[in-house]
Every structure is written in structure tokens, then in C-alpha cells.
Amino acid sequence: MRNSAKAAVAARPRCRRPGAGRLPGVRRRRAAAVAGLLLALPVAGPSAVPAGAAVAGGAGGAGGAGGAGPVVDRTVRDPRITEGSGLAVSPTRPGVLWTHNDSGNPPVVYALRPDGSVAAAVRIRGTDDEDWEAMAAYRDVDGRAMLAVADIGDNRAARRSVQIVLVAEPALHDATVSPARLLRLRYPDGPADAETLLVDASARRMYVVTKGFGSTVYQVPEQVWPGPPAGAPAAEGTLVQIATVPLILVTDGVIGPGHHPLLRTYGELAVLPPITADVVGGSLQPLAQVRLPAQRQGEGLALTPQGQVLLSSEGVGQPVLRLPMPPELAAQLPSPSPRSPASSSPAPAGGRTAAASPDAPAGRGSGAVRWVVVVLGLVGALAVATFALVLARRP
């Protein structure tokens, strides 16, 4: 057990630790290739629908966690947002969400009004969107509202380093701003793909969660963020491996009440135990999991101040879904559980419904089982296609 990693987290109740580790580099690259193949598959989900439209099934809805179902919070209407990957709730402006595009796009963050239109497009100078995959909003130690944009995507597991861009929350008008800081980070055990950034502002900790067939939580070293008690913070450092997570293809996350991480995959939402010294070198087992409503390519996750869940998807004209915290997850969070019906934006009732993701039992490992089935199906389909081509080429 690493002393540096144990010192990075405060002691809390002990969790099980199966001791699973990181995949070797070659296996990670193979997993990334298979993940890319999975991403090429079409995923059924809602297209442009009005705010407040009900979404059938999924967490909190029919066939899901019970209680009020998910609705469309807003639909992203700006054609510049084609691959919305990160999602964050403004710390200072009620109803405003921040988002950004995936790789290969300008280094711009967008402020979304409650009606889904863009209030501001803000370019961050001195950076490139090599593969922006996640963002978080928080207040720093001086109370300033900040945005953290994580350039951590690496589908080919080939990047020598990744970076996190910190910028003061911009005003709501188009502008170009300079970053407050750039955090350059390396993995201790070789490159990895990641799409999740967790910022625990009250505990002053920042984490990256990798994406694959099984995930790993890494902490940004404290000398880099927030920095040492005295002196300037370091500009770069090596991530500290904390624990593994038995979830498949984690696409985003957020720190919930009581320091509990919430992680989403393409089809599920899970709540984890708080990250403590007792889990270092072990495994963070989900306390509860629920299935999510179907989305075209569900990538974003955020929590409203009232504790409601917001879900975003890549694609043009995609809706941001809003749902109450599912009871299974809320039961694992500190009391009183955040179940307020208040909206992050005005939401008229009624509207069109959208299909839910396929049924999956809540609980540990259900996401893994479903994705294993998908992978096996793909392998079978490729084998059949290859055999057919061989036959077709015979004289």
C-alpha cells in the first residue's frame, strides 16, 4: 500500500478490496480499440424534443428506479455543439450550464441558457482541444467560481501526458480568456483513455477516472492541485493511483453529497463510497446502480443545486435530460437525501416520450454483464462476416 497515496486521502470506513489492477499497455490499447468499435454502433435515444417532455423508463421512471420519471431539461440548439462531451452547472448563474465539444474542435466552452440556446462562446487561449472529455465547476479556496476542463481523452493510449485547464468562470458574452492554470499530468503506469474528472472542492481533491473494461481512479497530486500550504503549486506531476472501479466504459462523473462519487456509463448510473485512505490499492465497489434513459451517446453528468441528475449526449440538437436522484442511489447518500422536484430551468409539462435503454437489473456488475454480452455479439458478427467474405472470394 503506497504511503503517498494513503496520505492523499482522509480515513473513512473500510471498503472491500479485491485488488484488481490496471491492464498492461497492450491490453489497454486492445480494449480501447474494442471500445471504439462499440462507439461506432448507433445507440437509440431521443432527438430534439421540447423542454419538459417526459422520457419513458430509465432511472426514476417506468421500469426503472421508481418515482418521477426523467424529462427534457433543455435541448442544445446551437449547430456549433456537435460533440458535447462535458457538462457542468454554473456556480453563480441559476439555470446556466457549461459544455464543450470533443476532440478536433476549437478550444471553446459554451454557456447554455435554460432554453438550450448559447449565451456565450468563450475561447481559451494558449490551449488546444486535443481531446477534451470532461469538465467540472467549483469554487476555489477564495470563493471564486472556476471551470476545470479535462483534456484527458486518449483512445489509442498513446499520449505521454494529459492536461486539465483551469479558468475563472467567464461572463456571459463571447470572449477569449486566458487560463488561470494548466495542470500537466502523467500516469504512473503508462497512457490511458479517460473521460471523467471529479472535483471535490470541499475536500480540495481532484481525480481522473479512466475509461475501459474496468476503470481506475487516480488523484491529481496535491502539490499540483490545489498546491502546497506554502509556495507556488507545481505545474506538472504524476497522477497517484487510488483504486479500481468495476464499471464498464465510464463516460463522466460528479462528486455528490457526503463526498460520494457518482459515475455514469452509456447505460447506467452508480454511486460509490467516498474515496478514503482505506480504499487505496483496492476497489471502489458501487453501493447501488440504476439504468439510465437511452441517449444517442450519453457522455455528460452533472447535479443541480437541488440534487437532481442532468444527463447530456453527443450529437447535434441533443436534449439534456433531468431526473430526480433515483431512490436506490439517494438511499446511499447522506440524509436528508436530495430529492427536490425543483428544476434547473423552467420546464412545461407534457410532450413527446423517448425510448428507455434496455432493462438491466440494478446492482453490482450488471453493467459489466451487459457489455460482455455486447462484445461477444460483436465478435460473433465479425466472425460471420469474415467467413462470408472468405466464401465469396473462393473461385
Order of alpha helices (4+ residues) and beta strands (2+ residues): alpha-alpha-beta-beta-beta-beta-beta-beta-beta-beta-beta-beta-beta-beta-beta-beta-beta-beta-beta-beta-beta-beta-beta-beta-beta-alpha-alpha
